[in-house]
Amino acid sequence: MTVTTPGRSTPDFRSTITLLKQRIQPLLDSIATIVVGKDDAIRLSVACLLAHGHLLIEDVPGVGKTTLSHALAKTAGLEFRRIQFTSDLLPGDVIGSSIFHREEHRFTFHPGPLFAQVVLIDEINRATPKTQSALLEAMEERQVSVDGTAHRLPEPFFVVATQNPQEQVGTFPLPESQLDRFLMRVSLGLPDRSAERALLRGRDRREMLSEITPALPDGELRALQEAVVKVHASDALLDYLQDLLALCRQRHSRGLSPRAGLGLLRAAQAWALIAGRDLVLPEDIQAVGDAVMAHRLDSPFDPAAPPGRELVREIMRAVPVP
């Protein structure tokens, strides 16, 4: 479907937004049948995908991080691959390498598992910083460079990384440059009693995943991603966003980068699109603020610093809503 949105106030734009919302809802519903009782995390994950970002899921093992990422890929009709990060993994194991073919007297690049539309990086913080750095170019430029040659990654390209809590044995903290590549960080947490009962009485989730059919037709995801950037953000809304960024930079030594500010806007636009609106409200920024901002404000090397989520809440309370 081709999206043409000449302006937010036109009837054509509003009808297009309504149509797109109707396309998104089956995607949310399909994932919710697999990942039970986590509607907020599902909505944030879909918003991250629509905003053309990358997703970091931080939680203890066994709460459904891998299941969520696989369900996202299958319902969106995207190619999915999983890479298990370990301490002995090398960059070439991720991005691929050039192999010399004696018969042809030349090197040929053999793509690694990173060449997929949705890539699950399982336990990203169990790999060494050298291997983690192999993702930097891929996540920002959507390409990898090997032996001086750039190789484009598939489009769309969506990285979902899972991360164990830092206090667990055998983890390497993600550097700020890596964290800033992730548009959002979400946490699933343990299910409530009713959701856990549904899991206990329900079918095996892996079996259910194998039966999922795509909820989006071919090319629909690209149309949704293009529509996100056209959701209107007023000058007053941008003033509010910049006030949040300015106060954040005052209260935190590292603050938020311009990339983080743009990511916060894109995430809010995606949230508004999911809600079926043609403009961004302050409530949209507040809804995605924790997921976009907190992981960039955590200070793992400064135990005295407040957690990122606490700082985000303080900033949200301090900045007047227009």
Secondary structure as UniProt FT lines:
FT   TURN            8..9
FT   HELIX           11..34
FT   TURN            36..37
FT   HELIX           39..50
FT   TURN            51..52
FT   STRAND          55..58
FT   TURN            61..62
FT   HELIX           65..75
FT   TURN            76..77
FT   STRAND          80..84
FT   TURN            87..88
FT   HELIX           91..95
FT   STRAND          96..101
FT   TURN            102..105
FT   STRAND          106..111
FT   TURN            113..114
FT   STRAND          118..122
FT   HELIX           124..126
FT   HELIX           129..132
FT   HELIX           134..141
FT   STRAND          143..146
FT   TURN            147..148
FT   STRAND          149..152
FT   STRAND          158..163
FT   TURN            166..167
FT   TURN            169..170
FT   HELIX           176..179
FT   TURN            180..181
FT   STRAND          184..186
FT   HELIX           193..201
FT   HELIX           205..210
FT   TURN            218..219
FT   HELIX           220..228
FT   TURN            229..230
FT   HELIX           235..251
FT   HELIX           258..275
FT   HELIX           282..297
FT   TURN            300..301
FT   TURN            303..304
FT   HELIX           308..318
//
